[in-house]
Each structure stands twice: as structure tokens, then as C-alpha cells.
Amino acid sequence: MIKFKDTDRLLIISTLLLVVLGVVMVYSTSYVVAMKRFGDEYFFVKKHLTYALAGVVMMIISSRLPYEFYRKMAYPILIVAALFLICIYIPGIGFTAGGARRWIRLGPIAFQPSEPAKLAVIFFLAYSLAVKRDKIKTFSPGFLPNIVIPGVIIGLIMFETDLGTSLALAAIVFLMNFSAGVRKRYLFGSLALLGMGLWFVVHNFSYMMDRILIFLDPWKDPEGKGFQMVQSFLAFGSGGISGVGLGEGRQKLFFLPEAHTDFILSVIGEELGLIGVAGVIAFYVLFLVCGVKVALKARDLHGQYLALGLTFMIVMQAAMNMAVVMGLLPPKGLPLPFISYGGTALMVNMIAVGILLNIYIRENEA
């Protein structure tokens, strides 16, 4: 049984072990591609290690910043996040990478605005749900703003054709509202509207329909559109119980696309086997338990909702990524938190951990 006094230590341990595993696996999955593209087998892992170290610094800083700051700054942060999402379409600021226009460049810094936008929505909801606690069962003040305002951000992200992030954020919004006690008929009504929106998007963007068809039967086109899913299955199948050995996997050798990003768990399954995958899942479960415990012991409603939202953000994305690479959900383009290669997502997740630690610290000061 995890005691609350151990929660902060276990939260840090689970996070750092996942980050260390990420650094190791980014090298294992990328060194061949890095050597071919850049003539440096350490190209990706050096960048990822830099992101990881910066993320640790951000975690420490955010753990020292009182979480009440995010209550005061909820609206300004949300507005800035929306402006960043709009900047994607401004020439000279937004740019395309990996075939998708989801990035902006501000001087020497390039990042995906959709990642910090998730934090902005969580900050807003934690503030709004706490302030409107007495009106949470009502439609107009209690429900509508807490769906419509996050819905604008979700819509901007979906407009980038980033279905994975928009669905993950929609799930976080649903869970936070549900946890706050919003009437179920309002929530499930909003789900019906979301379903209609998804139907429209899928039927108007052919590549999304292709993803659905690939999900249903990737073996129909194993050399074409179903190639990535088939290679993911082969990676898991090759690993067996204990794996073929760290660094010894074959699927990363130009067979499995995005091996160091979205499909890194497939290579973990191949090289470390079922045992390795089970270990990864166990650390995410531990993170979930610790995050929920922080929320339950928070000193106020704002801290509770903030802790729940941040925990949902990381665990929900991990669950969705795992479901995709195992063929349980259509491909969505979501990285595996703390493990997949990528700077923006890693630093946002580390900031989230720092905020969770601050909520824990503030509770123990009360």
C-alpha cells in the first residue's frame, strides 16, 4: 500500500525511470536512421538528452512555483495558447514538419503549440470548475463555459488535422468535468456532438478514412497503407516474453516508420519483450496512483482539479499511444509520454510533474 508520504518520491522515481528508458530507447531506435541521414548515430539521442535535462530543470522550477499562480493566470495563459495555435497559419512563423503544419518558430525556438495548449486548457478548467462549484449542476454557468471554451482550443488543434491530440484533450476535458460532478446528460450530449464532428472530419479528409480502414484490417495492404501497423505487430511478435535484447531489434532498421517517436513501444516490445512492456505499463499505473493521491490530498478544489487534469493528460496519452501501436485504436500520431523522441511534449510533461509535486508540497505545508 502506497503511503501518501511516499507519493512525491514515487512520482519522481516513476517519471525519471521512464525518461531514462526514453533516452536509451531513442538511441536504440534511431542510431541507424541518424547515421544514414546525418552521418552521426548520436544525432537524435543528443537532442533528446538535451530535452530531457531541460525538462528536469523545468520540473524543478515548476515544483517551486506555487500552483495558485495558474489560477490567477488561467485566462491569460489560455489566450496566449490560442494565439500560438493561430500563429501556425501565419507565414514566417508557422511551418510544416513531417508533412504536417503544426509548428511555429519564434526566433531560435521551434515548438508545437498544441502541447502547451493542453496545459492551458487544464489550468482554465481547474480554475473554472473550482470557482463554479456551487453551480456545477447548472447548464449555463456550470457546464457550457467548461465545454465551449476548451472546445475552441480543441477545434483549433483539430483544424491542424491533429486528430490524436484533439481527441486526447477532449477526453481530458470530459474526465475533469465528470470528476467535478457536471450532470451526466450534459456530458454525454456533448459526446454525441463530438461524435458528429468526428464523422464530418473523417468523411471529409481521406487520409483519416484511410486510417480507419487500416485499423480495421492492416493486412489488406501490408506493403502500403497498412505497412506501419503490420511492422508494429511483427515487432511485438518477435519480442516474445523477454525480447531479442537491447539494441538487437530488426524492425527499427528502416522497417518500422516512426520507430523513435510514436511507435517506440513496438521496439520496446521487440527488444525487451512482454516483460519490458509490462514494466512500462506498471510505471504509468504507478504514476496514475500517485497523481490521484496528490489530487485527493490537495488543500483546495483548485489543486484537486489541477492534479487530476495533469494526471489524466499524461496517463490518457500513454494509454492511447499503447492502444494504437497494439492495434486497438486507429493510428493517431501521439507520442508516448516521457519516452518518445520530442522536445515540446517532453518538457510539457515534465512541467506537469513539477506542478503535481508543488500541489503535494503545498498540502504538506498546510
N, C-alpha and C positions, 0 to 999 in steps of 0.2 A: 504494500500500500504506500503510495507516494504521499509523504507529509508535505504540508504547504511550505514549511521552512526549507525544503529541498527543491522547491519548484524553480527558483531562479537558477540554481546550479544545473538542474536537469535541462532546463530550457537552453542554457548556454552550451551545455555538452552536446545535446542533440543537434543544435544549429551548427556548431563548429565541426562536428564529425561529418555532417552532410556536406559542408563547404570543403573540407579536406578531401573527402571522397570525390567531390566535383572536380577539384584541381587534378587529382590523379587520373580520373576518367577522361577529362578533357584532353590531357596529354595522350592517353592511350587511344582515344578515338580520333585524334586529329593529326598526329605526327606525320602520317603518310601523306595526307592531303596537304598539310602545311609545307612539307618538303617539296612536293610537286608544284604547288602554286607560288611559293615564296622562297624556296631554297633554304628554309630554316624550319627544322622539325619542331622547334620550340615556339614558333610564331604565335599560335593560338594560346598555348598554356602560359606564356609570359604575360600576354594581355589579360588573361583570366586571373592569374595570380595577382596582378596589379589591381584588378577589380575587387578581388576577394579582400586584399589588405585595405583598400579604400573602404570597402563595406564594413570591415571590423571597426575602423575609425568612426564611420557614420553610426554604427551601432552604439559605440561608447558615447558619442556626443548626444545622440537621441535618448540614451538612457539617463543622461544628466539633465535634460531639458524637461521641466515639469509638464506633464501631459495636459494640464489645464490650458497651456498655450494653444493647443489645437482647437479648444472650444472657442477661444477668443478670435482665432484666425480662420475659423471654418469657412466663412463666406469668401474672404479674400483669396484663400488657397484654392477654393473651388472655381472662382472666376479666372484666376491665373491658369489653372489646369485646362479650362475650356478654351482660353485664348491660345494656349500652346497647341491644342488639338486643331484649332482653326489655322494656325500658322503652317501646318503641314501643306496647305494648298497655296501658300504664298511663294512665288518664285524667288529663289535666292536664299530661302530659309528652309522650306521643306524639300526633301529629296527622296529618291527611290533607292532602296537597297534590297537585294534578294527578290526582286520582281514586285515589291510592294512599296507604295508611298506611305510610309508610317514613321518617318524620321524627320527631325528638324536639326539644324545646325545653328548654334549661337556662338560665334567666334570659333574657338578651338574645340568646343564641346558639342558632340552629337549624341542625341538620345531619342528614345521612343516616348512621346508624351502620354501614350496610353498607360504606361506603367505608373508614373506618379499620379495619373488621374484616378487610379484605383484608390490610392491613399486619400486623395481629395474627397472622393465620394464617401469613404468610411468616416473621415473627420466630420463631414457635414451631417451624415446620418446619426453618428454618435451624439452630436450636439442637439440635433433637431428632435430625436426620439426622447432624449432626456428632458428637454425643455417642455415638450408637449405630452409628458407622461400622463397627466390628468385628462387629456383629450385624445388619447391614443385610439380609443374605440370609435371616434367620430370619423366621418368621411372626409370633410373638407379640411379642417385644421390638422387632424391626426393622421390621415392616410395619404391624401392627394399630394401634398408637397414632398413627402418622403418617397414617392414613386416617380412623380413627374420630373423633379429636378435631377435626380440620378438618371432618369430616363433620357434626358437631354445629353448627358455625357455618354451614356451607352449608345445613343443614336449617332453621335459624332464618331465614336470608335467603330461602330458597325459600318459607317459610311466609308471608312478606310478599307472595307471588306475584311476587317479583322474580326471574324465571327467568334474565334476562340476566346479572346479577351472580353468581348462584349457579353458572351454567354456566361463566362466566369463571374464577371461583375454583376450581371443580372441575378445570378444565384446568390451572391453575397448580399445584395440588396434585399432579396426575398427572405433570406435567413435572418438578417438583422431585424427586419420588420416583424417577422414571425416571432423572434425571441422577445421583442418589445411588447407583444400582445395585440398587434393590429388584428382586426377582425378577419377571420379566415376567408369569408366570402369576398372581401375586397381583394385579398392577396391572390386567390385563385382566379378571380375575374381578371386581374392584371396578367396572370399567366396565360389566360386564354388570348388576351390581346397580343402578348409576346409571341404566342404560337402563330397567330395570323401574320404578324410581322415577319417571322422566320419563313413562313410559307411563301410570302411575297418575295423575300430576298432569294430564297433557294430557287424559285421558279424564274427569276429574272437575271440570275448570274449563273451561267452554265457551269463554271468551274465548281460552284458549290453543289450543284446537282451531281456532277461527276464524283465529288467526294462521298456523297450519299450512296451512289451506286457502287463505288469502290468498297465502301464499308460493308455493304450487303453481300458482295461476292468479289473479293480482290483476285481470286483465281481465274476469273473470266478473262482478265487481261494481265497476266503475271509479268509480261515483258514491257508493258506500257503503263497505263494509269494505276494499275494495282501493284506496280513494282515495289514501291516503298513498303507497303503493308506486308507483302509476301516475304520480303527480305527481313522484316522485323520478326515475323513468325519463325523464319529459318534460324534467326539469331537465338531466340528463346529455345527453340527445339534443340539446337546444337549444344547449348549450355548444360542441359540436364540438371542434376541435383547440385553438383559442386563446381560446374563451369570448366572451361578448357584452360583456364589460367589467365592471370592478369597480363594483358598485352598480347595474348596469343589468339585473340579472336580474328576471324576472317571477314566477317560481314562489313567491318569498317574499311576494308580495302577496296573502296570505290563500288561496293555492292549496295550498302545501306545509305541512302541520302540523309543528310542532316544528322549524321551519327553523333556529332559532338554537341548538338543543340536539342531539338525536340525529341529525337529518338535515342538519346543516350542511355535510357533504361534498357533498351533492347541489347545494347552491347554489355551492360552490366549483367544482364541475364545470360549472355553467351559466355562471358569471361569469368564471372563469379557464380553463375548458376542460380538455382532456386534459392539457395542459402543467401546469396548476396542480395537478391531482390527482396526476400523476406526481411533481411536486415534493414534495407532502405525503408520498407513499409513500417517496420517496427519503430524506427526513429521518427517518422511522420506521426505515427499514433502517439508516441511519447510527447511530441510537440503539441499535438491536439489536447492531450490530457493536461499538460502544463498550462497551455493557453486558456483553457476553460477554467482551471483552478484560479488563475490570476483574475479572470473575469468575476468569478463567484465571490472572491475576497476583496474586490475593488472597493474603495472607500465611498464611491458615489455611482449614480446611474450612468453618468457620462463615461466614467472609467470602465464600467461593466460593458457597455455597448461598444466602446472603442476596442477593448481587449477581444471581445467576441468577433468583431469585424475583421481585425488584423489576423486573428487565428483562422477564421474562415477563409480569408484571402489566400493564405499560404497552403492550407490543407486542401481546400477546394481545387486549387490549380494543380496540386500534386496528384490528387485523385483523378482529375480529368486527363492529365498527361498519361498516367498509367493506363487508364481505360482506353485511350487512343492507341498507344503502342501495343496493347494486348488485343486490339480489335474489338473492343466493347463499345467504342464510340467512333463516329466518323473523324477523320483527320481534321485538326483544328489549328495547328500552329502554336501550341502552348509549350513553353519550356518547363522543365522540371525544376521547381524551386531549390535554390542553393547548389544544384548540381550541374545543370545545363550551362553551356558557354553563353555569356552575355552580360554586359556591364550594367545596363539600366535596371533590368529585372533583379539582378543580384543585390545591387545597392538599395533598391526599394525594399526588398525583403529584409535586408539587414537593418534598415531603419525601423521597419515594423517590429523586429525583435527588440531593438533598443527601447521602443515605446512600451512594449509589454513589460520589459524589465523596470521601466520607470513607474508604471502602474503598480507593480509589485513593491517597489521601494517605497512609494508614497503611502501605500497601505500600511506598511510596517512602521512608518513614521507617525501614523495617526494615533 
